[in-house]
Amino acid sequence: MEITAGGRLEVRITRDDVGKRVSVRRVSPVEDRSSAFTDTVGVLTSWDQGVLLITRKDGESVRIPESSLVAGKVVPAAPARRRGPAAGFAELTRIAARAWVPVESEPLGDWTLRASGGFTRRANSALALGDPGVPLDEALARVTAWYAEHNLPAYVQAGTGAEGAQELLCAELEARGWAREVSAEVRIAALAPIGDVAADVSRVGLSRTCDAAWLDRYQRTGVPRPEVAQVLSAGPSVWFARVEEAGATAAIGRLVVDGRWAGFAAVEVAPEFRRQGLATAVMAALARQALAEGASAAWLQVETDNAGARGLYDGLGFATHHTYHHFRAS
């Protein structure tokens, strides 16, 4: 917080700081009639009618009455990561999009409308990266109409928590009644340590195609099989991993190599084969393939409520780069 020479806290932000990253302290009453201080750090996305709206890095919006402020200042972007690869928000978002190619797409300015029969929100949402070329309300109207033509709900994907991310857009969507349904972390790590992890990779088979056995283990269901295979098989350099145990598919994984980046997805282990190190073995085998193709950095996406996967990726050195969200039209 901003402290003067006299030791007093000061509010050093104004409405002109909307769009900047800020740190504020507010006072809140507590049950015993005393007061408690609460600190919030995030992007100031609006300051209207005596209320500040601050979007934190996880996408949560905090409403703060102006009258409760006791200190505030503009702060620099979060410091660069101390380990692992460097990456910009836009770069990593585009890398992720190339690894999950929709069945059908259409540009809207710099935005991309994506449809794949309902198979995953990533492949059935508007990727709102850049300028749509028209005012926001018109862009959202076109998004809604396009998805209605495809008999799909209208979603917009946007991210928070990194320099150059889209906190302002997220706030605009929420203000227009678009509901944030699902959030996922985009995590990054150095690739070599994943390939070097102690794991028995001899049981992991790699293939360029996802066969019926692989697809039967994959948990995403409820849409026509051709659309699933089409999305999974598209990308710059795609590999599928499978571990077979006792005639059954015990574990699977997917890899997309795109220049220096290796993207991991669909790492799943059958319940009866869990806690045997199979997920780690799949990750290691795929990492070694990516290293052989010249990649040096790893990324993946994990939903914020998937505690098991988050634990695995923590152990392999992955750290959160940013969070992305899917907003659904009301």
ChimeraX attribute file (.defattr): number of C-alpha atoms within 10 A of each C-alpha:
attribute: neighborCount
match mode: 1-to-1
recipient: residues
	/A:1	19
	/A:2	17
	/A:3	12
	/A:4	9
	/A:5	6
	/A:6	6
	/A:7	8
	/A:8	11
	/A:9	16
	/A:10	17
	/A:11	17
	/A:12	15
	/A:13	17
	/A:14	12
	/A:15	12
	/A:16	10
	/A:17	17
	/A:18	18
	/A:19	16
	/A:20	20
	/A:21	22
	/A:22	24
	/A:23	22
	/A:24	25
	/A:25	22
	/A:26	19
	/A:27	18
	/A:28	13
	/A:29	11
	/A:30	10
	/A:31	6
	/A:32	6
	/A:33	8
	/A:34	9
	/A:35	12
	/A:36	10
	/A:37	13
	/A:38	12
	/A:39	13
	/A:40	16
	/A:41	19
	/A:42	28
	/A:43	29
	/A:44	29
	/A:45	26
	/A:46	20
	/A:47	19
	/A:48	11
	/A:49	8
	/A:50	9
	/A:51	15
	/A:52	20
	/A:53	20
	/A:54	30
	/A:55	27
	/A:56	20
	/A:57	20
	/A:58	19
	/A:59	24
	/A:60	14
	/A:61	20
	/A:62	17
	/A:63	12
	/A:64	19
	/A:65	16
	/A:66	15
	/A:67	10
	/A:68	14
	/A:69	20
	/A:70	19
	/A:71	20
	/A:72	23
	/A:73	20
	/A:74	21
	/A:75	15
	/A:76	11
	/A:77	15
	/A:78	12
	/A:79	8
	/A:80	11
	/A:81	12
	/A:82	7
	/A:83	12
	/A:84	16
	/A:85	16
	/A:86	14
	/A:87	15
	/A:88	13
	/A:89	19
	/A:90	16
	/A:91	9
	/A:92	19
	/A:93	19
	/A:94	12
	/A:95	19
	/A:96	22
	/A:97	15
	/A:98	15
	/A:99	24
	/A:100	19
	/A:101	21
	/A:102	25
	/A:103	18
	/A:104	12
	/A:105	16
	/A:106	12
	/A:107	12
	/A:108	18
	/A:109	14
	/A:110	13
	/A:111	19
	/A:112	20
	/A:113	24
	/A:114	25
	/A:115	25
	/A:116	24
	/A:117	18
	/A:118	19
	/A:119	20
	/A:120	17
	/A:121	20
	/A:122	22
	/A:123	22
	/A:124	26
	/A:125	28
	/A:126	29
	/A:127	24
	/A:128	20
	/A:129	19
	/A:130	12
	/A:131	13
	/A:132	17
	/A:133	12
	/A:134	12
	/A:135	9
	/A:136	14
	/A:137	12
	/A:138	12
	/A:139	18
	/A:140	20
	/A:141	12
	/A:142	16
	/A:143	23
	/A:144	19
	/A:145	15
	/A:146	19
	/A:147	19
	/A:148	12
	/A:149	9
	/A:150	14
	/A:151	12
	/A:152	17
	/A:153	19
	/A:154	26
	/A:155	28
	/A:156	28
	/A:157	22
	/A:158	25
	/A:159	30
	/A:160	27
	/A:161	24
	/A:162	21
	/A:163	17
	/A:164	12
	/A:165	22
	/A:166	25
	/A:167	29
	/A:168	20
	/A:169	16
	/A:170	28
	/A:171	21
	/A:172	16
	/A:173	21
	/A:174	16
	/A:175	10
	/A:176	13
	/A:177	13
	/A:178	19
	/A:179	18
	/A:180	19
	/A:181	10
	/A:182	15
	/A:183	21
	/A:184	20
	/A:185	23
	/A:186	23
	/A:187	22
	/A:188	27
	/A:189	26
	/A:190	21
	/A:191	26
	/A:192	17
	/A:193	14
	/A:194	25
	/A:195	23
	/A:196	12
	/A:197	15
	/A:198	12
	/A:199	17
	/A:200	14
	/A:201	18
	/A:202	10
	/A:203	15
	/A:204	21
	/A:205	15
	/A:206	20
	/A:207	12
	/A:208	13
	/A:209	14
	/A:210	23
	/A:211	12
	/A:212	11
	/A:213	13
	/A:214	19
	/A:215	17
	/A:216	12
	/A:217	18
	/A:218	20
	/A:219	10
	/A:220	12
	/A:221	12
	/A:222	9
	/A:223	13
	/A:224	12
	/A:225	12
	/A:226	10
	/A:227	16
	/A:228	22
	/A:229	15
	/A:230	15
	/A:231	18
	/A:232	24
	/A:233	21
	/A:234	16
	/A:235	19
	/A:236	12
	/A:237	16
	/A:238	21
	/A:239	21
	/A:240	25
	/A:241	25
	/A:242	26
	/A:243	23
	/A:244	15
	/A:245	11
	/A:246	6
	/A:247	7
	/A:248	11
	/A:249	19
	/A:250	21
	/A:251	26
	/A:252	29
	/A:253	25
	/A:254	24
	/A:255	28
	/A:256	28
	/A:257	27
	/A:258	20
	/A:259	15
	/A:260	15
	/A:261	24
	/A:262	31
	/A:263	24
	/A:264	21
	/A:265	19
	/A:266	19
	/A:267	20
	/A:268	20
	/A:269	23
	/A:270	15
	/A:271	9
	/A:272	8
	/A:273	14
	/A:274	13
	/A:275	9
	/A:276	10
	/A:277	13
	/A:278	25
	/A:279	22
	/A:280	22
	/A:281	24
	/A:282	31
	/A:283	26
	/A:284	25
	/A:285	24
	/A:286	29
	/A:287	28
	/A:288	19
	/A:289	17
	/A:290	29
	/A:291	19
	/A:292	10
	/A:293	15
	/A:294	15
	/A:295	21
	/A:296	20
	/A:297	23
	/A:298	26
	/A:299	24
	/A:300	20
	/A:301	22
	/A:302	18
	/A:303	16
	/A:304	15
	/A:305	12
	/A:306	10
	/A:307	10
	/A:308	8
	/A:309	16
	/A:310	19
	/A:311	11
	/A:312	13
	/A:313	19
	/A:314	13
	/A:315	11
	/A:316	19
	/A:317	17
	/A:318	23
	/A:319	19
	/A:320	19
	/A:321	22
	/A:322	24
	/A:323	23
	/A:324	24
	/A:325	24
	/A:326	24
	/A:327	24
	/A:328	20
	/A:329	19
	/A:330	11
